[in-house]
Amino acid sequence: MAVANPDTRSIDHVDEDASHDVPYHVILWNDPVTPMQVVVLVLKRVFGFDGPTATELMLVAHEKGKVVVWTGSRDKAVHYSIQLGTAGLQSTVGRDG
């Protein structure tokens, strides 16, 4: 497990097709309303994560307030963030630097 910064842990999910520029991150924010099982199901559906990975990411967001769930190209990051929003989860797209 990689540490994205002191406030956010992340499991490395990097798009191999991303440009050599600074990559974009999809940041999932804690949601105190949506049941944890629903968050796990959405992460599995949108990203294709297995159960343990989706559960770990959900728990990091729950405990730390946010978690980087995906890193790669801007277009794909925006696409994933829209999919999460459509499913009722809050996310943003950001980048280091």
Contacts in CASP RR format, 6 or more apart in sequence:
PFRMAT RR
TARGET T0000
AUTHOR 0000-0000-0000
METHOD contacts of the structure
MODEL  1
MAVANPDTRSIDHVDEDASHDVPYHVILWNDPVTPMQVVVLVLKRVFGFD
GPTATELMLVAHEKGKVVVWTGSRDKAVHYSIQLGTAGLQSTVGRDG
1 9 0 8 1.000
1 10 0 8 1.000
1 11 0 8 1.000
2 9 0 8 1.000
2 10 0 8 1.000
2 11 0 8 1.000
2 12 0 8 1.000
3 9 0 8 1.000
3 10 0 8 1.000
4 10 0 8 1.000
4 25 0 8 1.000
4 68 0 8 1.000
7 64 0 8 1.000
7 65 0 8 1.000
7 66 0 8 1.000
8 27 0 8 1.000
8 60 0 8 1.000
8 64 0 8 1.000
8 66 0 8 1.000
8 67 0 8 1.000
8 68 0 8 1.000
9 60 0 8 1.000
9 64 0 8 1.000
9 67 0 8 1.000
10 25 0 8 1.000
10 60 0 8 1.000
10 67 0 8 1.000
10 68 0 8 1.000
10 69 0 8 1.000
10 71 0 8 1.000
11 53 0 8 1.000
11 56 0 8 1.000
11 57 0 8 1.000
12 71 0 8 1.000
13 47 0 8 1.000
13 69 0 8 1.000
13 70 0 8 1.000
13 71 0 8 1.000
14 23 0 8 1.000
14 71 0 8 1.000
14 72 0 8 1.000
15 23 0 8 1.000
15 70 0 8 1.000
15 71 0 8 1.000
15 72 0 8 1.000
15 73 0 8 1.000
15 76 0 8 1.000
17 72 0 8 1.000
17 73 0 8 1.000
18 24 0 8 1.000
18 71 0 8 1.000
18 72 0 8 1.000
18 73 0 8 1.000
19 73 0 8 1.000
22 95 0 8 1.000
22 96 0 8 1.000
22 97 0 8 1.000
23 71 0 8 1.000
23 72 0 8 1.000
23 73 0 8 1.000
23 95 0 8 1.000
23 96 0 8 1.000
24 71 0 8 1.000
24 72 0 8 1.000
24 73 0 8 1.000
24 74 0 8 1.000
24 77 0 8 1.000
24 78 0 8 1.000
24 93 0 8 1.000
24 94 0 8 1.000
24 95 0 8 1.000
25 68 0 8 1.000
25 70 0 8 1.000
25 71 0 8 1.000
25 72 0 8 1.000
25 77 0 8 1.000
25 93 0 8 1.000
25 94 0 8 1.000
25 95 0 8 1.000
25 96 0 8 1.000
26 68 0 8 1.000
26 69 0 8 1.000
26 70 0 8 1.000
26 71 0 8 1.000
26 77 0 8 1.000
26 80 0 8 1.000
26 81 0 8 1.000
26 84 0 8 1.000
26 91 0 8 1.000
26 92 0 8 1.000
26 93 0 8 1.000
27 66 0 8 1.000
27 67 0 8 1.000
27 68 0 8 1.000
27 69 0 8 1.000
27 91 0 8 1.000
27 92 0 8 1.000
27 93 0 8 1.000
27 94 0 8 1.000
28 39 0 8 1.000
28 43 0 8 1.000
28 57 0 8 1.000
28 61 0 8 1.000
28 66 0 8 1.000
28 67 0 8 1.000
28 68 0 8 1.000
28 69 0 8 1.000
28 84 0 8 1.000
28 89 0 8 1.000
28 90 0 8 1.000
28 91 0 8 1.000
29 61 0 8 1.000
29 65 0 8 1.000
29 66 0 8 1.000
29 89 0 8 1.000
29 90 0 8 1.000
29 91 0 8 1.000
29 92 0 8 1.000
30 61 0 8 1.000
30 62 0 8 1.000
30 64 0 8 1.000
30 65 0 8 1.000
30 66 0 8 1.000
31 39 0 8 1.000
31 61 0 8 1.000
31 88 0 8 1.000
31 89 0 8 1.000
31 90 0 8 1.000
34 88 0 8 1.000
34 89 0 8 1.000
36 58 0 8 1.000
36 59 0 8 1.000
36 62 0 8 1.000
39 54 0 8 1.000
39 58 0 8 1.000
39 61 0 8 1.000
39 89 0 8 1.000
40 51 0 8 1.000
40 54 0 8 1.000
40 55 0 8 1.000
40 58 0 8 1.000
41 54 0 8 1.000
42 84 0 8 1.000
42 87 0 8 1.000
42 88 0 8 1.000
42 89 0 8 1.000
43 49 0 8 1.000
43 53 0 8 1.000
43 54 0 8 1.000
43 57 0 8 1.000
43 58 0 8 1.000
43 69 0 8 1.000
44 50 0 8 1.000
44 51 0 8 1.000
44 54 0 8 1.000
45 87 0 8 1.000
46 80 0 8 1.000
46 83 0 8 1.000
46 84 0 8 1.000
46 87 0 8 1.000
47 54 0 8 1.000
47 69 0 8 1.000
47 70 0 8 1.000
47 80 0 8 1.000
49 57 0 8 1.000
57 67 0 8 1.000
57 69 0 8 1.000
60 67 0 8 1.000
61 67 0 8 1.000
69 80 0 8 1.000
69 91 0 8 1.000
70 76 0 8 1.000
70 77 0 8 1.000
70 80 0 8 1.000
71 77 0 8 1.000
74 93 0 8 1.000
77 93 0 8 1.000
77 94 0 8 1.000
78 93 0 8 1.000
80 91 0 8 1.000
81 91 0 8 1.000
81 92 0 8 1.000
81 93 0 8 1.000
84 90 0 8 1.000
84 91 0 8 1.000
85 91 0 8 1.000
END
